[in-house]
Structures are given as structure tokens and as C-alpha cells.
Amino acid sequence: MFIQVEVDPAAAGDTALAKKLAEVCPVNIFEADGEGKAVIVEENLDECVLCELCIEAAPPGQVRVTKLYSGETLSR
């Protein structure tokens, strides 16, 4: 894995945001669990293309993508 994706716990509980994250991610890193909360599909993390669609879809500061090889964090 070369990235780490984090969703703020409060944002992860937002069912509308969970659905939106699942819809915008082209490589299925996000899905909604049985309660509608956003969860990260760990086995898909290595497919990330760093498109930042998840970052743009979420409120500022709610989704962060960290490049583990450089330490750079993508967020807004």
C-alpha cells in the first residue's frame, strides 16, 4: 500500500456523505456499511489513482489521503 485514507469519524456517520463517497470513487475505496456509515475498503487502497474526487466531495478537512512514500497529505 502506498496511501492511507482517513475519514473524520463524524463525517463517516453522515449517510449522505457515505453514499456520495462511494459514488465518486472510481476504484471503490469507499462503501456504506449496514448502518449507512462510510467505511474504507482496505483491499482497494492500492488501486487509488489520487484523483482527489473524495476530497472534493467531502466538506473541508473531512477526508485525507496521505502518501505514505512521501508523507504528503492531500486534503482541503
PAZATI-948870 format. One record per atom (N, C-alpha, C): residue in three letters; atom name; y, x, z. Coordinates in steps of 0.05 Angstrom, whole numbers, plus 5000, padded with zeros to 4 digits. Atoms other than C-alpha are relative to their C-alpha. Layout:
PAZATI-948870
  aa at    v    u    w
 ALA CA    Y    X    Z
...
This chain:
PAZATI-948870
  aa at    v    u    w
 MET  N 4976 5017 5000
 MET CA 5000 5000 5000
 MET  C 5025 5018 5000
 PHE  N 4975 4985 5001
 PHE CA 5069 5025 4983
 PHE  C 5024 4985 5011
 ILE  N 4978 5016 4989
 ILE CA 5111 4969 5013
 ILE  C 4991 4985 5025
 GLN  N 5005 5018 4978
 GLN CA 5117 4927 5075
 GLN  C 5020 4977 4996
 VAL  N 4983 5024 5002
 VAL CA 5145 4856 5072
 VAL  C 5002 4987 5027
 GLU  N 4996 5014 4975
 GLU CA 5175 4822 5132
 GLU  C 5017 4975 4995
 VAL  N 4984 5025 5000
 VAL CA 5199 4750 5140
 VAL  C 5007 4995 5029
 ASP  N 4991 5007 4973
 ASP CA 5241 4734 5201
 ASP  C 4984 4977 5010
 PRO  N 5017 5021 4989
 PRO CA 5198 4691 5247
 PRO  C 5012 4972 4999
 ALA  N 4987 5026 5002
 ALA CA 5249 4635 5249
 ALA  C 5000 4990 4972
 ALA  N 5000 5008 5028
 ALA CA 5254 4634 5173
 ALA  C 4971 4993 4991
 ALA  N 5027 5005 5008
 ALA CA 5178 4636 5166
 ALA  C 4991 4972 5008
 GLY  N 5006 5027 4991
 GLY CA 5175 4570 5204
 GLY  C 5014 4978 4983
 ASP  N 4986 5019 5018
 ASP CA 5221 4536 5152
 ASP  C 4981 4993 4977
 THR  N 5020 5008 5021
 THR CA 5172 4497 5108
 THR  C 5012 5000 4972
 ALA  N 4987 4999 5027
 ALA CA 5222 4491 5051
 ALA  C 5002 5029 4990
 LEU  N 4998 4972 5008
 LEU CA 5233 4566 5051
 LEU  C 4972 5011 4993
 ALA  N 5027 4991 5006
 ALA CA 5158 4579 5054
 ALA  C 4991 4992 4972
 LYS  N 5007 5010 5026
 LYS CA 5148 4536 4993
 LYS  C 5015 5015 4978
 LYS  N 4984 4986 5020
 LYS CA 5205 4570 4956
 LYS  C 4991 5028 4996
 LEU  N 5010 4972 5003
 LEU CA 5179 4640 4971
 LEU  C 4974 5001 4984
 ALA  N 5025 5001 5015
 ALA CA 5110 4621 4946
 ALA  C 5005 4995 4970
 GLU  N 4994 5007 5028
 GLU CA 5141 4593 4882
 GLU  C 5013 5023 4985
 VAL  N 4985 4980 5015
 VAL CA 5187 4651 4865
 VAL  C 4985 5026 4997
 CYS  N 5014 4974 5001
 CYS CA 5139 4709 4878
 CYS  C 4980 5000 4976
 PRO  N 5018 4999 5023
 PRO CA 5106 4729 4812
 PRO  C 4972 5011 5005
 VAL  N 5026 4988 4994
 VAL CA 5048 4764 4847
 VAL  C 4988 4988 5025
 ASN  N 5012 5015 4978
 ASN CA 5033 4714 4902
 ASN  C 4998 5015 5027
 ILE  N 4999 4987 4974
 ILE CA 5053 4754 4963
 ILE  C 5004 4980 5022
 PHE  N 4995 5021 4979
 PHE CA 5074 4691 5000
 PHE  C 4984 4975 4994
 GLU  N 5012 5026 5001
 GLU CA 5038 4627 5015
 GLU  C 5007 4985 5025
 ALA  N 4996 5016 4977
 ALA CA 5046 4569 5062
 ALA  C 4973 4996 5014
 ASP  N 5025 5005 4986
 ASP CA 4994 4563 5117
 ASP  C 4996 4970 5005
 GLY  N 5006 5028 4995
 GLY CA 4964 4498 5142
 GLY  C 5022 4984 5013
 GLU  N 4977 5013 4988
 GLU CA 5027 4483 5181
 GLU  C 5025 5001 4983
 GLY  N 4977 4998 5018
 GLY CA 5073 4498 5122
 GLY  C 5017 5024 5005
 LYS  N 4984 4976 4993
 LYS CA 5097 4564 5151
 LYS  C 4994 5022 4979
 ALA  N 5004 4978 5019
 ALA CA 5107 4625 5106
 ALA  C 4983 5022 5012
 VAL  N 5017 4977 4991
 VAL CA 5053 4678 5112
 VAL  C 4998 5019 4976
 ILE  N 5002 4979 5020
 ILE CA 5045 4743 5075
 ILE  C 4970 5005 4994
 VAL  N 5027 4995 5009
 VAL CA 4982 4753 5034
 VAL  C 4997 5030 4997
 GLU  N 5001 4970 4998
 GLU CA 4967 4825 5054
 GLU  C 4986 5013 4976
 GLU  N 5015 4988 5022
 GLU CA 4917 4838 4998
 GLU  C 5016 5000 4973
 ASN  N 4984 5000 5024
 ASN CA 4971 4823 4946
 ASN  C 5024 5019 5001
 LEU  N 4976 4983 4996
 LEU CA 5024 4871 4974
 LEU  C 5001 5023 4980
 ASP  N 5000 4978 5018
 ASP CA 5002 4927 4928
 ASP  C 5007 4992 4971
 GLU  N 4993 5011 5027
 GLU CA 5019 4882 4868
 GLU  C 5031 4997 4997
 CYS  N 4972 5004 5000
 CYS CA 5093 4878 4887
 CYS  C 5014 5016 4978
 VAL  N 4986 4986 5022
 VAL CA 5139 4895 4828
 VAL  C 5029 5005 5008
 LEU  N 4973 4995 4989
 LEU CA 5202 4900 4872
 LEU  C 5021 4985 4984
 CYS  N 4982 5016 5016
 CYS CA 5235 4844 4833
 CYS  C 5023 4988 5018
 GLU  N 4981 5009 4981
 GLU CA 5273 4822 4896
 GLU  C 5005 4969 4999
 LEU  N 4997 5029 5002
 LEU CA 5264 4748 4879
 LEU  C 4998 4987 5028
 CYS  N 5004 5011 4973
 CYS CA 5240 4734 4950
 CYS  C 5026 5005 5017
 ILE  N 4976 4994 4985
 ILE CA 5302 4768 4979
 ILE  C 5023 4982 4992
 GLU  N 4979 5018 5010
 GLU CA 5348 4727 4935
 GLU  C 4995 4971 5007
 ALA  N 5007 5028 4994
 ALA CA 5311 4662 4951
 ALA  C 5004 4993 5029
 ALA  N 4998 5005 4971
 ALA CA 5318 4670 5026
 ALA  C 5029 5004 5009
 PRO  N 4974 4995 4988
 PRO CA 5380 4667 5070
 PRO  C 5003 5030 5006
 PRO  N 4996 4972 4995
 PRO CA 5412 4736 5081
 PRO  C 4986 5010 5026
 GLY  N 5013 4987 4977
 GLY CA 5372 4781 5127
 GLY  C 4973 4988 5008
 GLN  N 5024 5013 4992
 GLN CA 5311 4736 5129
 GLN  C 4974 5012 4988
 VAL  N 5023 4987 5013
 VAL CA 5265 4774 5081
 VAL  C 5008 5029 4995
 ARG  N 4995 4972 5004
 ARG CA 5260 4850 5080
 ARG  C 4975 5013 4987
 VAL  N 5021 4985 5013
 VAL CA 5219 4895 5034
 VAL  C 5006 5029 5005
 THR  N 4997 4972 4994
 THR CA 5210 4966 5058
 THR  C 4982 5017 4982
 LYS  N 5015 4981 5016
 LYS CA 5188 5021 5010
 LYS  C 4989 5021 5019
 LEU  N 5012 4982 4980
 LEU CA 5140 5060 5054
 LEU  C 5002 5029 4991
 TYR  N 5000 4973 5010
 TYR CA 5143 5121 5010
 TYR  C 5028 5013 5002
 SER  N 4973 4989 4998
 SER CA 5219 5129 5017
 SER  C 5014 4991 5025
 GLY  N 4986 5011 4977
 GLY CA 5238 5088 5078
 GLY  C 5022 4981 4993
 GLU  N 4979 5018 5009
 GLU CA 5288 5048 5037
 GLU  C 4992 4971 5006
 THR  N 5005 5028 4996
 THR CA 5294 4975 5057
 THR  C 5017 4984 4982
 LEU  N 4986 5019 5018
 LEU CA 5313 4921 5007
 LEU  C 5005 4975 5016
 SER  N 4992 5025 4987
 SER CA 5350 4862 5037
 SER  C 5028 4993 4991
 ARG  N 4972 5007 5005
 ARG CA 5415 4825 5032
 ARG  C 5012 4988 5024
